[in-house]
Amino acid sequence: MKTKSQLSVELIVLLAFILFVLLSAIAVFNSRMFGIPDKVGNDVKSAVEDIKETIFNEISLARQAEPGYAKELLLPSEIDSEKYFIQVDDNLMLVINHSKKSYVFQLPPNVVGGFCMNYSAVNYSAVKGNYKLIIIKQDEIISISASPGSLYSYYECDSAEKGSDCNAIEQSLPGFVDECCRMHCRCCS
C-alpha cells in the first residue's frame, strides 16, 4: 500500500513530466513559427540580389559595347508572390521596392534611367509573368527604361527636358512630348 507521501511524490513527478512535455512542445512550435520569417526574409533578399546582379551585369556589358547597343531584359514580375517596383533615383541609385521595404544600390557613373509609374510600365511591359526592361547605350551614356516599346529612350527625353527643348523637338517630331511624358514621365508640361 502506498503512503500519502509516496503518492505526493509520484504526483509531483507526473506533473513535472507533463509540464516538461508541454514546454518542449511550445519551444518547438515557437522555433518553427519564428524561423519561417527569417527564411522568407532571406529568400526575398536573395531574389532582390539576383535582380540587382542581372541589371548590373547588363550595365557592365553595355559599357563594353559600341554606342547603339540595346538589350531587353526579362525580370520576374514578383518576389515571394508579391509585386515589386524598380526605380532609378537621381540617376545615382537603383531602388527595388518590395513589401514596404526598399533595397538601394549605387549605380555606376554615366547610367541614367527612369521607370514611369504614372504610365504603369508594370502593365505595359509584363510578358508572361516577367517585367521587360531595356538597356541602351547612346554615346557613353547607358539608359535603363521600363518602356521598351517607346519610340524615344529615357536619355533622349530626359536630355530634352533638361535643355527645355521638348516643345522645339515636338515641332519637328510630332508626338515626341506625348511619348516622353507617357513612357518616361519627361517633357510633361
N, C-alpha and C positions, 0 to 999 in steps of 0.2 A: 504494500500500500504506500502511495506517495504522500509525502508530508506537504504541508502548506508551503513551506519554504522551497521545496523542490518544484512544486507547481509554479511558484512565483518566478523562479529562475528560468524554467522552461518557457514561460510566457514572455519574459523579457528577451530571451534568446530568439524566440519566434518573431516577436515584434521587431527586434533589431534586424533579423534576416529580411523581413518584409520591407522595412524601411530602406535597407541596403539595395534590394532589388528595385524598389520604386525610384530611388535617387539615381541608380545606374541607368534606368530607362529614361529618366528626364535628361541626364547628361548626354546620352546618345542622341536623343531627339534634338536637343539644343545644338549639338555639334553639327548635325546634318542640316538643321534649319539655318544656322548662321554660316555654314560652309558653302551653301549654294550661291548666295550673293557674291562672295569672293570669286567663285569660279565664273559666274556670269560677268562680273566686272572685268576679270582678266580676259575673257573671250571678247568683250567689247573693245578693250584696249588693244588686243591683238588684231582685231579686224580693222580698227582705225589706223593702226600702224601699217598694216598691209596696204590700205588705200593710199596712205601718205607715200609709202615706198613706191607704189606703182606710178603715182603722179611725178614724184621726184626723179625716178628712173627715166621717164619720158622727157622730162625737162633736160636731163643730162644728155640724152640722145639728140634732142633738138639743138642744144648748144653746139654740138659737134657737127651738125648738118649744115648744108648750104641754106641761104635765105630762100624762102618759098616752101620749106619743109612743112608738112601738115600731117597730123596723125589724129585719128579718132580713138578715144579710149572708151571701153565699156567697163563701168564700175557697178558693183551690186547696188541695188536701189534700197536695200535695207541692211541694217546691222542688228542682229539679235531680234529679228522680226519687227523692227521699228524703222520708220523712215528717218533719214538724216539729211543734213544740208551741208554743202560746201560753199565757202565764200573766200574771197581774197580781200583782206583789209589793207587799205592804203598801199597796195602793191608791195607790201612787205611781209605779210603773214598769210599762210594758208590756215583757214579755220574750218574744222569739221565739227558741226553741232549735232549732238545726239542725246536725247533724253535729258534736256535741260543742262547738259554739260558741254563745254567747248574744249576741244583739243587744238592747240595752237602750235604751228610750226613756222619757223622763219624761212622765207623763200630766198633763193639765190638772187644776186643782182640781175637787173635787166629782165625780170619776169613781171608781167602785168596780167591782170585778169579781172574778171567780174562775172558774177552769176546773178542775173537779174531775177530776183524772187518775185518782183511785181508781175513779170511776164509769166511766171510759173514755169520755168525751164524744166522743172521736175516732170510736168505732164508732157511737155513738148518733146523732150529728149529721152523719154523712157522707152527702152527697146527690150522686149521680152524679159522683164524683171531687172533691167540694168539701166544705169544712167549713162548718157553719152556725153563725153567731154571732148573738146578739140584743142589740140596744142599746135600753134602755128608760129613759125619763125619768120619775122619780117625784119629786114636789115639785121641788127644784132639784138632785137627785142623778141622775147618769147611771150606769146599771148595765150592765155588759158581762158576758155569760154565754155559755157554750158549750152551754147546755142549753135550747134554745128550746122544748122540749116540757114544761118544768117548769110546775107549777101556780103556783109562787111564784118571784119573782125572787131573784137573789143578794142584792140590797139588803134585801128583806124577811127572808130567812133570816139574813143577817149581823146585821141590827139585832136580831132576836130572840135570837141567840146572845150578842151583846154586852150586851144587857139581861137576860140569864138568864131570858128569857121563853119559851123553847122549849116546856117542859112545860105552862105555862099556856095557850099558844096551842093545843097539842095537845089539851087538854081541850075546847076549843070547835071546833077544826078537826081532827078525827081524820085522821091520815096526814101532818100537817104536818111532824113531826120526821123521819119516814122519807123524805119527799120532799126536804126540805132537806139531809139527810145524803147521800142517794143522788145528788142532782143537783148540789149545790153544796158538799159537804163541810162543811156547817154544821149545828149542833144535833146532832152525833154525840156520844153520851154515852161 
